[in-house]
């Protein structure tokens, strides 16, 4: 009889061990991803405020993100995690393991939709403020206030702004916010967006190794970006940027006024297709028909191509250019004022 009891106990132990092994294998298999290959498939799952472990497990299994809601509940109890789950929207994938999913919800790594915005080359900070406010990303007035005068903290973080303090500057950050396409959270705010655009400008400048070149040219970064902004606003086709740059440098070299229409447009309340003679008489430090040399600062945000053109102007003997008005977006370039007048007549003929 004793022998029979021992055999029974041994059999029960064997069955128990075997049963535990089977359960443990099942438990571990239920922790695996539902579909390891679905790495680019995501489901946005809402975990309601105050949801219990049972409700969360039910939601996740219903979305085909976990294999067995009972194993989810057991895993949470084993690791004493139930009290730490946070409500929110979570971007989860069937390729995630149960542990990964639990960790994300436990950490409160909720998902927020991002927005994209694009700032074209040649935009002013006022153009940016309008566009960003229309997209609900900034308060336009607050954005312009931050652009008008950089804070000490911003200058410390971005030393390139140290030279952007010439008298007469309208916006200290004009020309320093790089035009590009950006991705942000809807609540990013004005300071975050400004810093992101400043950081992108810093990155682009470093990529083109501007420092050595401006030392060779005897320019400051502020002067470089000012010239680049003039090129940006004066050109419509890429292959002319270096040529327009040559005209600017040629005039600067002999002390001839730049007489760039875009600098006048910058101070007008509304952009005009054709400037009038009275527009050229506007009293402003930006009016290069009246002031010598460069305006106090950039008149727009230059793109990479215009910055590169300012660093690498074509070697020409041109001192004038005027728009062709023939649909090509190109200019006539002239060496002398007499040639320039002839090209003005050619352009007027194109308009007719």
Buried (B, 14 or more C-beta within 10 A) or exposed (E): EEEEEEEEEEEEEEEEEEEEEEEEEEBEEBBEBBBEEBEEEBBEBEBEEEBEBBBBBBBBBEBEBBBBBEBBBBBBEEEEBBEEBBBBEBBBBBBBBBEBBBEBBBEEEBBEEEBEBEBBBBBBBBBBBBBBBEBEBBBBEBBBEBBBEBEEEBBEBBEBBEEBBBEEBBBBBBBBBBBBEBEBEEEBBBBBBBBBBBEBBBEBBEEEEBEEBBEEBEBBBBBBBBBBBBBBBBBEEEEBBBBBBBBBBBBBEEEEBBBBBBBBBBBEEEEEEEBEEEBBEBEBBBBBBBBEEBBBBBBBBBBBBBBBBBBBBBEBEBBBBBBBBEEEEBBBBBEEEEBBEEBBEBBEEBEE
